[in-house]
Amino acid sequence: MRNHNTKQTSTGTGTAQKPVLPQVRYHPSIQTSEGITGTRTSSKTRPGAVRPLQTGTDSRADPGTSGAQKAASAVRPPPKGRQKQAQKPVKEAVAADPDPPQKPSPAAPPRPEQVPLDVGVHLDRCVVEEVEVLTRGQRNNPDWFAWRKNRITASVAHSIARSGFVNGKSKTPPTSYLAAVTGEGPRVQTRAMSWGVHMEAEVVRRYQRLKSSALGRQVCVQDCGLFVDPRRPWLAASPDGIVTDRRSGHWLLCLEVKCPYKHKHRRVEDACREDPAFCLQLHEEATRERRGAPVYRLKTSHSYYTQIQCQLAVTGLRDADLVVFTLKETAVVPVTFDPELWEETVSKLEVFYRDAVLPHVRQKMQQRAAAAGMPEP
């Protein structure tokens, strides 16, 4: 299990001759990549930070809008040479505001639009945790959609990493991938997706029983929202749950649930043998050792593998369980973090974000500003 990083930044002072009041004010917890030091924590325990999975309920937290607005007025000066230019506008903002900027409270994380769109931005760990709490409920929570906007998420990571654009085969990014990242595409709910949503709570209950029996101790699947990578805030993931030790609360695993509608009336073993496109394959040697009891593994070439690798990278966990459910069988398949594959993948995701998403988003901002007769942000 890998540990969280805690980011700390020091601020400098200086005097600017020609201060320019910034049009966009960022939350004080937002940092740039220079001058950041990191410390390691030794556990993944977050007592009281997450609660048991509740499907079909809106688990939104109060975003604390008024607190976030006050926090937005406090501008953290950039590091090194840019400190002088940023210092005086902060003083002017304080003088113009009868309520001086306050340190953000735990109930008031920054709004999504307060996080600058740049590959060099870092977020404090506390903000990442606040956003995760704020976005619980996922599809039932508008904040989840708001924070996913303009971020590459685990569900599209495979398609982007395999695209011709990031592999030097095309100069034009796929518009459907851009729409998926920027939130401009339609929200589709297919019959297969509805089936998965409908069955998820029951699958999680079955998994808890199976996993507790296998480990010889009680585990709990806890609800979670959107995890934003603190070192890459343009990257995020939403596992179906975090598996914890019921007694200690320690994080054990990421959980991802799949309910293949196409095979819902078949055994998982039959799907492996008969469908070449199925996500799992039989581990023949291990199956023989278990006297015919099927042992499965996730195909490393499948999109689910990339999705889970992204979840592990963003949450900081080393292991995950993929649960594949049909009406005839429930298969639990372990997946371990693959650092080499992930480094190769995330480098391609960064290319797509830097060279496709950022230019697209900035163009849209300029178009809106021009239509409103406002200066460009």
ABEGO torsion letter per residue (X at the ends): XBBBBBBBBBBBBBBBABBBBBABBBBAABBBABGBBBBBBABABBBGABBBBBBGBBABBBAGAAAAAAAAABBBBBBEAAAAAAAAAAAAAAAABABBBBBBBAABBBBAAABBBBAABBBBAAAAAAAAAAABGEAABAAAAAAABGBBBAAAAAAAAABAAAAGABABBBAAAAAAAAGABBBBBBAAAAAAAAAAAAAAAAAAAAAAAAAGBBBBBBBBBBBBBAABAABBBBBAEBBBBAAAGBBABBBBBBBBAAAAABBAAAAAAABAABABBBBAAAAAAAGGBBBBBBBAABAAAAAAAAAAAAAGBABBBBBBBBAABBBBBBBBBBAAAAAAAAAAAAAAAAAAAAAAAAAAAAAAAAAAGBBBX
